[in-house]
Structure formats: C-alpha cells, structure tokens
Amino acid sequence: MNPTSRRISLSHLIINDQRQIGIKFYPDKVIQSLIKSIKGIKWSNKYGLAYLPNTSTNLNHIYSIFKGVATIDGRYFYINKPMHNPVKEHQQYKFTGARQAYTAGYKTIPIEYLQKLELKKYSKNTAKTYTGLFEGFINHFPDKSLVELGEDEIRSYLSYQVKLGRSDSMLNQIINSIKFYYEIVLGMPNRFYEIERPIKREKLPEVLSKEEVLRLLKNTRNLKHKCILSTIYSGGLRIGEVINLKVKDIDSGRMMLRIEGAKGGKDRYTLLSKNLLEDLRTYYKLYKPKTFLFEGVGGGQYAPTSIRKVLKRSCIKAGIRKNVKPHSLRHSFATHLLEQGTDLRSIQTLLGHNSLKTTEIYTHVANTAMNTIKNPLDSSEQ
C-alpha cells in the first residue's frame, strides 16, 4: 500500500475525567502494528478508536512514529485559529460575559467557542443563544473546570432546568449548546450521544383565517406597520427575515421577494403581493428608506420587539383573541396556500424548509378536507 494512502485521524476524548488523544484508523496491518507499539495505548469500544493520555510527549511521539508511513489528519484535534484579530472580531458578541463585570467568579465562554461560531458562520442570534446557554451551564458548577464536566453534570443541570419549567425547545437548545463545545469546538464526535432529549411533541401552529388577517391589517392604521405585517403574511417570512429585507430585495418585475441569508444561511425567493406592492410604493415615497426596507430610529434595522407590539395592538383593535405572534402570519400564509390548492413542494420552497416533513404540518391545520365532511349534528333531524 502506498504510504500516502494510509491515514489516521486525531480527536479529543475525555475518558474517566482524563483528557485523551483519540486515534482513528481504517484496518491496516502496518498501522495496527505501530499502534500496538505505542506505550500506554488503549482501545475504546464506545468510541471505536485507540487512545492514550493527552500530553505533548505522546502527541509528538504519534507524529514521529507515523512519519512517512501515514497521513495524520489533525483537523478535529486542533482548534482552528481565528481568521481575524480575536479581540476586534469578537466584539460583535458583546453579549458574552456581560455579567462578569458585576458577578465575582463568573466564568465566560472560552474564546475557542466564539472562534468556531465565527468559522462555522453561525448567525448572530444563534451565537447569542448558544453562548448564553453554555455560560449558564458552566457557571452552574462554579467549582468544576470544563474538563471535569461530563454526562452526570449535564443530566443534573437538565433536571434542574426541568424543575424550573423550561420548555422542550429550551432544553434542546441547552443540549445543543453543550454538544457544540465538546463535539464541534473540541472535535469529539458523539461525545454525549447518550444524553436523552425531550420527546418531540406534535403541536399544531396557531393560524388565522383569511378574514381575520384582512381584519388585522385593516386595523393597522400606520402605513409602515401595515406594510411590515403584510410583508410577513404575503411572503410567509420569519421575523428575522422581514427586518433583514433591503430595498433592493423587492423584485417588482417578477413580483417576488428575495430573502438573503435566511435560516441555515440559505437564499430563496417568495411571493410579492400586488396589493402590498402598491402600499410599499406609497410607503417608500413617504419614508424614503435607504438600506433596509423597514428602518428603525436612526436608520438601522427595525426592532423585532416593536413588530410584536404592533401586532398585539392590531389584534386587540381587530377583536382577535387568539395567541397571535409574527410567526402565526407565516403559518397562516402556508395554510391558506394549501387550502387554495397549492402543492406542498411549492409551499416548502416558498417557506425555505429543508424537509417536506416540516411543511406537512400544515395538512393537519388546513380545512381543505374538513370542508367536504358534513358534521353529524348538522345532518341529524331536529
């Protein structure tokens, strides 16, 4: 076998609370023989690889013994260096370590965590969520270092969060933030794959009828506010997508909205209503937005909290008592398309869903099939 075709991969492991160097390789007599010759080498059935204590001496020995014999893949072992000056680059994450200034002994997120978020190009919202939740986890055990935290501590922390009444979504995010550090930052795949997640509940989305949507918009007197809510509904947008819309994203020639950098970093096109376009033209002449289609005070992005307040006020004026949130307008858009005969695949594309299964939830909400069924109470003789 050509030596250059042989390959071993290094990764971080923590076994019995001790840092280890994991060595993964494909079956090969030469590699296996060299592996066995390493002093202190052990085998983990759980992870399916060989390992030995994580020391600089052992690491240097690995490179020495396999030099000219196999290619060593250390990308999961070495933490990527930041692309830019970390002091300047990570000032965008001012939310991390905010409590350090007034809480003695508060442990902040490791800089490697932020670097990996940057390199993976996670959105600022996701980064904010992950860092906040992970800092909460590590500060729950003030007398233990990161190396000392394992599955027992994670389960204990999750039990604590359950007692506090955290939602299933929140619990899943906590697990994701913890797994991100150990599996992505430290490069230990499936480090905590045995950690139980909450059972996924099939909760149906809150949906408005077409009549309720029209009544809602009619009771939104402010033109900018009406355009914002109309844009969310007529394009099926997430709240983060509507505040990120730029003037250039309006494609009136094709009657479409361009959504850039949506969830998962994906771009897509969605529908532009003719009625909305007329309102937007009037709005543009009146407000003259420069960059973002809907600008807040000072010309920056419009605040999500302001949109929620606008929607709440309009619901009260319209006499709508449902628990309506901006995302409810997105749900309503998808449901109404399905009810008027649009196929699921097209709706999936417009919403930007990765999986058709996510879009199928609207089949349980749409009244398309229900309208053909006659209620037995109405068909009985009175």
C-alpha positions as YAML, in Angstrom:
chain: A
units: angstrom
residues:
- id: 1
  name: MET
  ca: [0.00, 0.00, 0.00]
- id: 2
  name: ASN
  ca: [1.23, 3.48, -0.86]
- id: 3
  name: PRO
  ca: [2.16, 5.24, 2.44]
- id: 4
  name: THR
  ca: [0.32, 8.37, 1.33]
- id: 5
  name: SER
  ca: [-2.92, 6.38, 1.11]
- id: 6
  name: ARG
  ca: [-2.74, 5.42, 4.78]
- id: 7
  name: ARG
  ca: [-4.45, 7.88, 7.10]
- id: 8
  name: ILE
  ca: [-5.10, 8.27, 10.82]
- id: 9
  name: SER
  ca: [-7.32, 10.88, 12.43]
- id: 10
  name: LEU
  ca: [-6.74, 12.51, 15.81]
- id: 11
  name: SER
  ca: [-9.50, 13.73, 18.09]
- id: 12
  name: HIS
  ca: [-10.08, 14.86, 21.67]
- id: 13
  name: LEU
  ca: [-11.57, 12.46, 24.17]
- id: 14
  name: ILE
  ca: [-12.37, 12.61, 27.86]
- id: 15
  name: ILE
  ca: [-12.38, 9.17, 29.47]
- id: 16
  name: ASN
  ca: [-12.65, 8.74, 33.24]
- id: 17
  name: ASP
  ca: [-12.38, 12.53, 33.56]
- id: 18
  name: GLN
  ca: [-8.96, 12.50, 31.85]
- id: 19
  name: ARG
  ca: [-8.09, 14.17, 28.55]
- id: 20
  name: GLN
  ca: [-7.07, 11.65, 25.90]
- id: 21
  name: ILE
  ca: [-5.84, 11.67, 22.31]
- id: 22
  name: GLY
  ca: [-8.13, 9.55, 20.16]
- id: 23
  name: ILE
  ca: [-6.59, 7.77, 17.14]
- id: 24
  name: LYS
  ca: [-8.99, 6.58, 14.46]
- id: 25
  name: PHE
  ca: [-7.82, 4.49, 11.51]
- id: 26
  name: TYR
  ca: [-9.01, 2.02, 8.87]
- id: 27
  name: PRO
  ca: [-7.86, -1.62, 9.30]
- id: 28
  name: ASP
  ca: [-4.27, -1.87, 8.10]
- id: 29
  name: LYS
  ca: [-1.57, -4.26, 9.33]
- id: 30
  name: VAL
  ca: [1.18, -1.63, 9.32]
- id: 31
  name: ILE
  ca: [-0.85, 0.96, 11.23]
- id: 32
  name: GLN
  ca: [-2.18, -1.62, 13.69]
- id: 33
  name: SER
  ca: [1.34, -2.83, 14.39]
- id: 34
  name: LEU
  ca: [2.58, 0.70, 15.06]
- id: 35
  name: ILE
  ca: [-0.46, 1.49, 17.21]
- id: 36
  name: LYS
  ca: [0.25, -1.55, 19.41]
- id: 37
  name: SER
  ca: [3.85, -0.43, 19.84]
- id: 38
  name: ILE
  ca: [2.84, 2.85, 21.47]
- id: 39
  name: LYS
  ca: [3.33, 2.75, 25.24]
- id: 40
  name: GLY
  ca: [0.11, 3.31, 27.22]
- id: 41
  name: ILE
  ca: [-2.19, 2.85, 24.20]
- id: 42
  name: LYS
  ca: [-5.71, 1.56, 24.94]
- id: 43
  name: TRP
  ca: [-8.83, 0.76, 22.93]
- id: 44
  name: SER
  ca: [-12.30, 2.25, 23.46]
- id: 45
  name: ASN
  ca: [-15.23, 0.11, 22.32]
- id: 46
  name: LYS
  ca: [-17.55, 3.02, 23.00]
- id: 47
  name: TYR
  ca: [-15.83, 5.35, 20.53]
- id: 48
  name: GLY
  ca: [-14.33, 2.70, 18.26]
- id: 49
  name: LEU
  ca: [-10.77, 4.02, 18.37]
- id: 50
  name: ALA
  ca: [-7.45, 3.77, 20.17]
- id: 51
  name: TYR
  ca: [-6.43, 6.38, 22.71]
- id: 52
  name: LEU
  ca: [-3.67, 7.45, 25.07]
- id: 53
  name: PRO
  ca: [-3.16, 10.33, 27.56]
- id: 54
  name: ASN
  ca: [-3.21, 13.80, 26.02]
- id: 55
  name: THR
  ca: [0.31, 15.04, 26.60]
- id: 56
  name: SER
  ca: [2.72, 16.90, 24.33]
- id: 57
  name: THR
  ca: [5.14, 13.96, 24.60]
- id: 58
  name: ASN
  ca: [2.54, 11.48, 23.35]
- id: 59
  name: LEU
  ca: [1.41, 13.82, 20.58]
- id: 60
  name: ASN
  ca: [4.99, 14.28, 19.35]
- id: 61
  name: HIS
  ca: [5.52, 10.51, 19.52]
- id: 62
  name: ILE
  ca: [2.49, 9.91, 17.30]
- id: 63
  name: TYR
  ca: [3.85, 12.24, 14.65]
- id: 64
  name: SER
  ca: [7.28, 10.68, 14.93]
- id: 65
  name: ILE
  ca: [6.16, 7.06, 14.67]
- id: 66
  name: PHE
  ca: [3.84, 7.63, 11.69]
- id: 67
  name: LYS
  ca: [6.14, 9.96, 9.76]
- id: 68
  name: GLY
  ca: [6.46, 8.67, 6.19]
- id: 69
  name: VAL
  ca: [4.01, 5.85, 6.95]
- id: 70
  name: ALA
  ca: [0.62, 7.55, 7.10]
- id: 71
  name: THR
  ca: [-1.01, 10.94, 6.70]
- id: 72
  name: ILE
  ca: [-2.12, 12.38, 10.04]
- id: 73
  name: ASP
  ca: [-5.44, 14.26, 9.97]
- id: 74
  name: GLY
  ca: [-5.49, 16.64, 12.92]
- id: 75
  name: ARG
  ca: [-8.34, 18.93, 11.87]
- id: 76
  name: TYR
  ca: [-10.61, 17.52, 14.59]
- id: 77
  name: PHE
  ca: [-7.87, 17.80, 17.17]
- id: 78
  name: TYR
  ca: [-6.50, 21.27, 16.62]
- id: 79
  name: ILE
  ca: [-8.86, 24.15, 17.15]
- id: 80
  name: ASN
  ca: [-8.91, 26.39, 14.09]
- id: 81
  name: LYS
  ca: [-7.16, 29.70, 14.53]
- id: 82
  name: PRO
  ca: [-9.35, 32.80, 14.12]
- id: 83
  name: MET
  ca: [-9.38, 34.37, 10.69]
- id: 84
  name: HIS
  ca: [-9.02, 37.83, 12.17]
- id: 85
  name: ASN
  ca: [-7.81, 39.54, 15.33]
- id: 86
  name: PRO
  ca: [-10.00, 37.87, 18.01]
- id: 87
  name: VAL
  ca: [-10.14, 40.98, 20.17]
- id: 88
  name: LYS
  ca: [-11.60, 43.06, 17.35]
- id: 89
  name: GLU
  ca: [-13.52, 40.31, 15.58]
- id: 90
  name: HIS
  ca: [-15.45, 39.07, 18.58]
- id: 91
  name: GLN
  ca: [-16.56, 42.48, 19.77]
- id: 92
  name: GLN
  ca: [-19.73, 41.69, 17.81]
- id: 93
  name: TYR
  ca: [-20.50, 39.21, 20.60]
- id: 94
  name: LYS
  ca: [-20.73, 41.84, 23.33]
- id: 95
  name: PHE
  ca: [-23.50, 39.78, 24.96]
- id: 96
  name: THR
  ca: [-21.00, 37.13, 26.11]
- id: 97
  name: GLY
  ca: [-19.56, 37.59, 29.58]
- id: 98
  name: ALA
  ca: [-21.79, 40.60, 30.22]
- id: 99
  name: ARG
  ca: [-22.32, 39.56, 33.83]
- id: 100
  name: GLN
  ca: [-18.62, 39.26, 34.53]
- id: 101
  name: ALA
  ca: [-18.46, 42.95, 35.38]
- id: 102
  name: TYR
  ca: [-20.72, 42.61, 38.42]
- id: 103
  name: THR
  ca: [-20.55, 38.92, 39.33]
- id: 104
  name: ALA
  ca: [-17.39, 37.78, 41.06]
- id: 105
  name: GLY
  ca: [-16.04, 34.50, 39.77]
- id: 106
  name: TYR
  ca: [-18.34, 34.42, 36.75]
- id: 107
  name: LYS
  ca: [-16.91, 32.14, 34.06]
- id: 108
  name: THR
  ca: [-17.14, 33.41, 30.50]
- id: 109
  name: ILE
  ca: [-17.32, 31.41, 27.30]
- id: 110
  name: PRO
  ca: [-13.97, 30.07, 26.01]
- id: 111
  name: ILE
  ca: [-12.65, 32.19, 23.13]
- id: 112
  name: GLU
  ca: [-12.39, 28.99, 21.05]
- id: 113
  name: TYR
  ca: [-16.18, 28.71, 21.28]
- id: 114
  name: LEU
  ca: [-16.61, 32.11, 19.66]
- id: 115
  name: GLN
  ca: [-13.96, 31.38, 17.08]
- id: 116
  name: LYS
  ca: [-15.72, 28.20, 15.99]
- id: 117
  name: LEU
  ca: [-19.07, 30.00, 15.79]
- id: 118
  name: GLU
  ca: [-17.39, 32.53, 13.53]
- id: 119
  name: LEU
  ca: [-15.68, 29.93, 11.35]
- id: 120
  name: LYS
  ca: [-18.93, 27.97, 11.01]
- id: 121
  name: LYS
  ca: [-20.71, 31.24, 10.14]
- id: 122
  name: TYR
  ca: [-23.49, 30.80, 12.68]
- id: 123
  name: SER
  ca: [-25.99, 33.64, 12.76]
- id: 124
  name: LYS
  ca: [-25.65, 36.24, 15.50]
- id: 125
  name: ASN
  ca: [-28.95, 35.13, 17.04]
- id: 126
  name: THR
  ca: [-27.82, 31.51, 17.23]
- id: 127
  name: ALA
  ca: [-24.43, 32.57, 18.60]
- id: 128
  name: LYS
  ca: [-26.13, 34.67, 21.26]
- id: 129
  name: THR
  ca: [-28.37, 31.77, 22.27]
- id: 130
  name: TYR
  ca: [-25.57, 29.20, 22.38]
- id: 131
  name: THR
  ca: [-23.13, 31.36, 24.33]
- id: 132
  name: GLY
  ca: [-25.72, 32.43, 26.87]
- id: 133
  name: LEU
  ca: [-26.93, 28.89, 27.49]
- id: 134
  name: PHE
  ca: [-23.43, 27.40, 27.65]
- id: 135
  name: GLU
  ca: [-22.28, 30.06, 30.10]
- id: 136
  name: GLY
  ca: [-25.30, 29.23, 32.23]
- id: 137
  name: PHE
  ca: [-24.25, 25.58, 32.22]
- id: 138
  name: ILE
  ca: [-20.58, 26.10, 33.14]
- id: 139
  name: ASN
  ca: [-21.47, 28.60, 35.88]
- id: 140
  name: HIS
  ca: [-23.92, 26.13, 37.43]
- id: 141
  name: PHE
  ca: [-20.80, 24.24, 38.55]
- id: 142
  name: PRO
  ca: [-18.54, 27.05, 39.82]
- id: 143
  name: ASP
  ca: [-16.04, 24.68, 41.46]
- id: 144
  name: LYS
  ca: [-15.54, 22.45, 38.41]
- id: 145
  name: SER
  ca: [-13.49, 23.08, 35.30]
- id: 146
  name: LEU
  ca: [-14.73, 22.28, 31.79]
- id: 147
  name: VAL
  ca: [-12.59, 19.15, 31.77]
- id: 148
  name: GLU
  ca: [-14.39, 17.87, 34.87]
- id: 149
  name: LEU
  ca: [-17.89, 18.29, 33.43]
- id: 150
  name: GLY
  ca: [-19.39, 15.11, 32.00]
- id: 151
  name: GLU
  ca: [-22.67, 13.32, 31.41]
- id: 152
  name: ASP
  ca: [-23.61, 13.26, 35.10]
- id: 153
  name: GLU
  ca: [-23.28, 17.04, 35.35]
- id: 154
  name: ILE
  ca: [-25.23, 17.56, 32.13]
- id: 155
  name: ARG
  ca: [-28.09, 15.35, 33.34]
- id: 156
  name: SER
  ca: [-28.08, 17.11, 36.69]
- id: 157
  name: TYR
  ca: [-28.23, 20.51, 35.00]
- id: 158
  name: LEU
  ca: [-31.05, 19.42, 32.68]
- id: 159
  name: SER
  ca: [-33.04, 18.08, 35.65]
- id: 160
  name: TYR
  ca: [-32.57, 21.46, 37.32]
- id: 161
  name: GLN
  ca: [-33.86, 23.23, 34.19]
- id: 162
  name: VAL
  ca: [-36.88, 20.90, 34.01]
- id: 163
  name: LYS
  ca: [-37.77, 21.81, 37.59]
- id: 164
  name: LEU
  ca: [-37.60, 25.47, 36.58]
- id: 165
  name: GLY
  ca: [-40.26, 24.73, 33.97]
- id: 166
  name: ARG
  ca: [-38.12, 25.21, 30.86]
- id: 167
  name: SER
  ca: [-39.79, 24.33, 27.57]
- id: 168
  name: ASP
  ca: [-38.78, 21.33, 25.45]
- id: 169
  name: SER
  ca: [-37.35, 23.75, 22.89]
- id: 170
  name: MET
  ca: [-35.19, 25.43, 25.54]
- id: 171
  name: LEU
  ca: [-33.93, 22.07, 26.84]
- id: 172
  name: ASN
  ca: [-32.95, 21.04, 23.32]
- id: 173
  name: GLN
  ca: [-31.10, 24.31, 22.81]
- id: 174
  name: ILE
  ca: [-29.20, 23.80, 26.07]
- id: 175
  name: ILE
  ca: [-28.13, 20.35, 24.90]
- id: 176
  name: ASN
  ca: [-27.11, 21.74, 21.51]
- id: 177
  name: SER
  ca: [-25.00, 24.48, 23.11]
- id: 178
  name: ILE
  ca: [-23.18, 21.94, 25.27]
- id: 179
  name: LYS
  ca: [-22.66, 19.44, 22.44]
- id: 180
  name: PHE
  ca: [-21.37, 22.28, 20.25]
- id: 181
  name: TYR
  ca: [-18.45, 22.81, 22.64]
- id: 182
  name: TYR
  ca: [-17.43, 19.22, 23.11]
- id: 183
  name: GLU
  ca: [-18.23, 17.87, 19.64]
- id: 184
  name: ILE
  ca: [-17.53, 20.86, 17.38]
- id: 185
  name: VAL
  ca: [-15.04, 23.01, 19.28]
- id: 186
  name: LEU
  ca: [-13.03, 20.17, 20.81]
- id: 187
  name: GLY
  ca: [-13.70, 17.80, 17.93]
- id: 188
  name: MET
  ca: [-15.12, 14.87, 19.90]
- id: 189
  name: PRO
  ca: [-17.91, 13.44, 17.68]
- id: 190
  name: ASN
  ca: [-20.86, 11.90, 19.54]
- id: 191
  name: ARG
  ca: [-19.30, 12.89, 22.86]
- id: 192
  name: PHE
  ca: [-22.69, 12.93, 24.61]
- id: 193
  name: TYR
  ca: [-24.85, 10.88, 22.27]
- id: 194
  name: GLU
  ca: [-26.42, 9.08, 25.26]
- id: 195
  name: ILE
  ca: [-27.90, 12.27, 26.70]
- id: 196
  name: GLU
  ca: [-31.68, 11.98, 26.50]
- id: 197
  name: ARG
  ca: [-33.63, 14.67, 24.68]
- id: 198
  name: PRO
  ca: [-37.25, 15.66, 25.44]
- id: 199
  name: ILE
  ca: [-39.84, 13.72, 23.47]
- id: 200
  name: LYS
  ca: [-40.82, 15.80, 20.45]
- id: 201
  name: ARG
  ca: [-44.40, 16.99, 20.79]
- id: 202
  name: GLU
  ca: [-46.56, 17.46, 17.72]
- id: 203
  name: LYS
  ca: [-48.01, 20.88, 18.48]
- id: 204
  name: LEU
  ca: [-50.17, 22.45, 15.79]
- id: 205
  name: PRO
  ca: [-49.39, 26.06, 14.83]
- id: 206
  name: GLU
  ca: [-51.75, 28.95, 15.60]
- id: 207
  name: VAL
  ca: [-53.41, 30.03, 12.37]
- id: 208
  name: LEU
  ca: [-55.65, 32.96, 11.44]
- id: 209
  name: SER
  ca: [-58.43, 32.76, 8.87]
- id: 210
  name: LYS
  ca: [-58.19, 34.94, 5.75]
- id: 211
  name: GLU
  ca: [-60.96, 37.11, 7.14]
- id: 212
  name: GLU
  ca: [-59.03, 37.59, 10.40]
- id: 213
  name: VAL
  ca: [-55.86, 38.54, 8.52]
- id: 214
  name: LEU
  ca: [-57.73, 41.16, 6.47]
- id: 215
  name: ARG
  ca: [-59.38, 42.50, 9.63]
- id: 216
  name: LEU
  ca: [-56.00, 42.63, 11.33]
- id: 217
  name: LEU
  ca: [-54.42, 44.63, 8.51]
- id: 218
  name: LYS
  ca: [-57.44, 46.93, 8.27]
- id: 219
  name: ASN
  ca: [-56.99, 47.81, 11.94]
- id: 220
  name: THR
  ca: [-53.28, 48.60, 11.45]
- id: 221
  name: ARG
  ca: [-53.54, 52.31, 10.65]
- id: 222
  name: ASN
  ca: [-49.86, 53.21, 10.48]
- id: 223
  name: LEU
  ca: [-48.64, 52.62, 6.91]
- id: 224
  name: LYS
  ca: [-45.20, 51.31, 7.89]
- id: 225
  name: HIS
  ca: [-46.71, 48.94, 10.44]
- id: 226
  name: LYS
  ca: [-49.26, 47.70, 7.92]
- id: 227
  name: CYS
  ca: [-46.55, 47.09, 5.31]
- id: 228
  name: ILE
  ca: [-44.45, 45.12, 7.81]
- id: 229
  name: LEU
  ca: [-47.31, 42.81, 8.81]
- id: 230
  name: SER
  ca: [-48.46, 42.48, 5.19]
- id: 231
  name: THR
  ca: [-44.95, 41.55, 4.07]
- id: 232
  name: ILE
  ca: [-44.66, 38.84, 6.73]
- id: 233
  name: TYR
  ca: [-48.02, 37.34, 5.75]
- id: 234
  name: SER
  ca: [-47.87, 37.69, 1.96]
- id: 235
  name: GLY
  ca: [-44.36, 36.22, 1.76]
- id: 236
  name: GLY
  ca: [-44.51, 33.76, 4.64]
- id: 237
  name: LEU
  ca: [-41.49, 35.39, 6.29]
- id: 238
  name: ARG
  ca: [-39.83, 34.82, 9.62]
- id: 239
  name: ILE
  ca: [-39.49, 37.91, 11.79]
- id: 240
  name: GLY
  ca: [-35.71, 37.91, 11.29]
- id: 241
  name: GLU
  ca: [-36.21, 37.81, 7.53]
- id: 242
  name: VAL
  ca: [-38.53, 40.81, 7.38]
- id: 243
  name: ILE
  ca: [-36.17, 43.04, 9.39]
- id: 244
  name: ASN
  ca: [-33.27, 41.97, 7.16]
- id: 245
  name: LEU
  ca: [-35.11, 42.86, 3.94]
- id: 246
  name: LYS
  ca: [-33.41, 45.55, 1.90]
- id: 247
  name: VAL
  ca: [-34.94, 47.88, -0.65]
- id: 248
  name: LYS
  ca: [-33.08, 46.05, -3.42]
- id: 249
  name: ASP
  ca: [-34.81, 42.77, -2.44]
- id: 250
  name: ILE
  ca: [-38.11, 43.94, -3.95]
- id: 251
  name: ASP
  ca: [-38.32, 42.42, -7.45]
- id: 252
  name: SER
  ca: [-41.45, 44.11, -8.80]
- id: 253
  name: GLY
  ca: [-40.73, 42.90, -12.35]
- id: 254
  name: ARG
  ca: [-41.08, 39.27, -11.32]
- id: 255
  name: MET
  ca: [-43.41, 40.03, -8.38]
- id: 256
  name: MET
  ca: [-41.10, 38.30, -5.93]
- id: 257
  name: LEU
  ca: [-39.21, 39.00, -2.72]
- id: 258
  name: ARG
  ca: [-35.58, 37.90, -2.43]
- id: 259
  name: ILE
  ca: [-34.69, 36.55, 1.00]
- id: 260
  name: GLU
  ca: [-30.93, 36.54, 1.62]
- id: 261
  name: GLY
  ca: [-29.12, 34.64, 4.36]
- id: 262
  name: ALA
  ca: [-32.24, 33.09, 5.85]
- id: 263
  name: LYS
  ca: [-32.22, 30.23, 8.37]
- id: 264
  name: GLY
  ca: [-29.33, 27.92, 7.60]
- id: 265
  name: GLY
  ca: [-27.64, 30.63, 5.53]
- id: 266
  name: LYS
  ca: [-29.90, 29.94, 2.54]
- id: 267
  name: ASP
  ca: [-31.23, 32.42, -0.03]
- id: 268
  name: ARG
  ca: [-34.66, 32.00, -1.59]
- id: 269
  name: TYR
  ca: [-37.45, 33.79, -3.42]
- id: 270
  name: THR
  ca: [-41.02, 34.11, -2.23]
- id: 271
  name: LEU
  ca: [-44.22, 35.81, -3.38]
- id: 272
  name: LEU
  ca: [-44.85, 39.56, -3.61]
- id: 273
  name: SER
  ca: [-48.48, 40.65, -3.42]
- id: 274
  name: LYS
  ca: [-49.77, 43.23, -5.91]
- id: 275
  name: ASN
  ca: [-51.73, 44.96, -3.15]
- id: 276
  name: LEU
  ca: [-48.63, 45.02, -0.96]
- id: 277
  name: LEU
  ca: [-46.52, 46.43, -3.79]
- id: 278
  name: GLU
  ca: [-48.87, 49.42, -4.10]
- id: 279
  name: ASP
  ca: [-48.62, 50.06, -0.36]
- id: 280
  name: LEU
  ca: [-44.83, 49.69, -0.48]
- id: 281
  name: ARG
  ca: [-44.54, 52.28, -3.25]
- id: 282
  name: THR
  ca: [-46.55, 54.76, -1.18]
- id: 283
  name: TYR
  ca: [-44.52, 53.85, 1.89]
- id: 284
  name: TYR
  ca: [-41.24, 54.35, 0.02]
- id: 285
  name: LYS
  ca: [-42.19, 57.84, -1.12]
- id: 286
  name: LEU
  ca: [-43.23, 58.77, 2.41]
- id: 287
  name: TYR
  ca: [-40.43, 57.19, 4.49]
- id: 288
  name: LYS
  ca: [-37.58, 57.05, 1.92]
- id: 289
  name: PRO
  ca: [-35.70, 54.06, 3.43]
- id: 290
  name: LYS
  ca: [-32.05, 53.91, 2.39]
- id: 291
  name: THR
  ca: [-30.76, 50.39, 3.03]
- id: 292
  name: PHE
  ca: [-33.21, 48.29, 4.97]
- id: 293
  name: LEU
  ca: [-36.75, 48.25, 3.66]
- id: 294
  name: PHE
  ca: [-38.11, 48.83, 7.15]
- id: 295
  name: GLU
  ca: [-35.81, 51.07, 9.16]
- id: 296
  name: GLY
  ca: [-36.00, 51.91, 12.82]
- id: 297
  name: VAL
  ca: [-34.99, 55.08, 14.57]
- id: 298
  name: GLY
  ca: [-31.63, 56.25, 13.23]
- id: 299
  name: GLY
  ca: [-31.82, 54.23, 10.03]
- id: 300
  name: GLY
  ca: [-30.90, 50.82, 11.42]
- id: 301
  name: GLN
  ca: [-32.92, 47.62, 11.36]
- id: 302
  name: TYR
  ca: [-36.45, 47.69, 12.71]
- id: 303
  name: ALA
  ca: [-36.62, 46.03, 16.14]
- id: 304
  name: PRO
  ca: [-38.38, 42.63, 16.44]
- id: 305
  name: THR
  ca: [-39.89, 43.69, 19.77]
- id: 306
  name: SER
  ca: [-41.56, 46.65, 18.05]
- id: 307
  name: ILE
  ca: [-43.14, 44.32, 15.47]
- id: 308
  name: ARG
  ca: [-44.54, 42.13, 18.24]
- id: 309
  name: LYS
  ca: [-46.02, 45.18, 19.98]
- id: 310
  name: VAL
  ca: [-47.56, 46.43, 16.73]
- id: 311
  name: LEU
  ca: [-49.13, 43.03, 16.07]
- id: 312
  name: LYS
  ca: [-50.52, 42.80, 19.59]
- id: 313
  name: ARG
  ca: [-52.13, 46.24, 19.35]
- id: 314
  name: SER
  ca: [-53.67, 45.44, 15.97]
- id: 315
  name: CYS
  ca: [-55.08, 42.14, 17.26]
- id: 316
  name: ILE
  ca: [-56.76, 43.94, 20.15]
- id: 317
  name: LYS
  ca: [-58.27, 46.53, 17.78]
- id: 318
  name: ALA
  ca: [-59.43, 43.77, 15.42]
- id: 319
  name: GLY
  ca: [-61.03, 41.81, 18.26]
- id: 320
  name: ILE
  ca: [-58.82, 38.77, 17.66]
- id: 321
  name: ARG
  ca: [-58.36, 36.81, 20.87]
- id: 322
  name: LYS
  ca: [-56.03, 34.11, 19.57]
- id: 323
  name: ASN
  ca: [-52.44, 33.98, 20.79]
- id: 324
  name: VAL
  ca: [-51.08, 35.61, 17.63]
- id: 325
  name: LYS
  ca: [-47.36, 36.09, 17.09]
- id: 326
  name: PRO
  ca: [-45.47, 37.25, 13.97]
- id: 327
  name: HIS
  ca: [-44.77, 33.59, 13.15]
- id: 328
  name: SER
  ca: [-48.54, 32.99, 13.17]
- id: 329
  name: LEU
  ca: [-48.74, 35.09, 9.99]
- id: 330
  name: ARG
  ca: [-46.15, 32.80, 8.36]
- id: 331
  name: HIS
  ca: [-48.19, 29.77, 9.43]
- id: 332
  name: SER
  ca: [-51.34, 31.40, 8.06]
- id: 333
  name: PHE
  ca: [-49.64, 32.09, 4.71]
- id: 334
  name: ALA
  ca: [-48.71, 28.42, 4.30]
- id: 335
  name: THR
  ca: [-52.10, 27.16, 5.43]
- id: 336
  name: HIS
  ca: [-54.03, 29.47, 3.11]
- id: 337
  name: LEU
  ca: [-51.86, 28.45, 0.14]
- id: 338
  name: LEU
  ca: [-52.58, 24.79, 0.89]
- id: 339
  name: GLU
  ca: [-56.31, 25.48, 1.22]
- id: 340
  name: GLN
  ca: [-56.41, 27.15, -2.19]
- id: 341
  name: GLY
  ca: [-54.75, 24.15, -3.85]
- id: 342
  name: THR
  ca: [-51.01, 24.96, -3.86]
- id: 343
  name: ASP
  ca: [-48.91, 21.78, -3.73]
- id: 344
  name: LEU
  ca: [-46.75, 21.05, -0.69]
- id: 345
  name: ARG
  ca: [-43.47, 21.09, -2.63]
- id: 346
  name: SER
  ca: [-44.09, 24.67, -3.79]
- id: 347
  name: ILE
  ca: [-45.01, 25.75, -0.26]
- id: 348
  name: GLN
  ca: [-41.83, 24.11, 1.03]
- id: 349
  name: THR
  ca: [-39.79, 26.16, -1.44]
- id: 350
  name: LEU
  ca: [-41.52, 29.42, -0.56]
- id: 351
  name: LEU
  ca: [-41.03, 28.84, 3.18]
- id: 352
  name: GLY
  ca: [-37.42, 27.67, 2.81]
- id: 353
  name: HIS
  ca: [-37.94, 24.37, 4.66]
- id: 354
  name: ASN
  ca: [-35.18, 21.77, 4.39]
- id: 355
  name: SER
  ca: [-37.57, 18.87, 4.71]
- id: 356
  name: LEU
  ca: [-41.03, 18.31, 3.28]
- id: 357
  name: LYS
  ca: [-41.97, 16.74, 6.61]
- id: 358
  name: THR
  ca: [-41.74, 20.18, 8.21]
- id: 359
  name: THR
  ca: [-44.18, 21.57, 5.65]
- id: 360
  name: GLU
  ca: [-46.59, 18.64, 6.09]
- id: 361
  name: ILE
  ca: [-47.65, 20.02, 9.49]
- id: 362
  name: TYR
  ca: [-49.98, 22.38, 7.62]
- id: 363
  name: THR
  ca: [-52.01, 19.45, 6.27]
- id: 364
  name: HIS
  ca: [-53.23, 18.99, 9.85]
- id: 365
  name: VAL
  ca: [-54.32, 22.64, 10.05]
- id: 366
  name: ALA
  ca: [-55.80, 23.33, 6.61]
- id: 367
  name: ASN
  ca: [-59.55, 22.87, 6.34]
- id: 368
  name: THR
  ca: [-59.42, 21.62, 2.74]
- id: 369
  name: ALA
  ca: [-60.57, 18.11, 3.58]
- id: 370
  name: MET
  ca: [-62.71, 19.19, 6.53]
- id: 371
  name: ASN
  ca: [-64.97, 21.31, 4.32]
- id: 372
  name: THR
  ca: [-66.16, 18.23, 2.46]
- id: 373
  name: ILE
  ca: [-67.23, 16.49, 5.67]
- id: 374
  name: LYS
  ca: [-70.69, 17.21, 6.98]
- id: 375
  name: ASN
  ca: [-70.98, 17.40, 10.75]
- id: 376
  name: PRO
  ca: [-73.33, 14.66, 12.03]
- id: 377
  name: LEU
  ca: [-75.07, 17.14, 14.31]
- id: 378
  name: ASP
  ca: [-75.96, 19.32, 11.33]
- id: 379
  name: SER
  ca: [-77.21, 16.33, 9.34]
- id: 380
  name: SER
  ca: [-79.42, 14.96, 12.10]
- id: 381
  name: GLU
  ca: [-83.10, 15.71, 12.20]
- id: 382
  name: GLN
  ca: [-84.05, 18.32, 14.73]
...
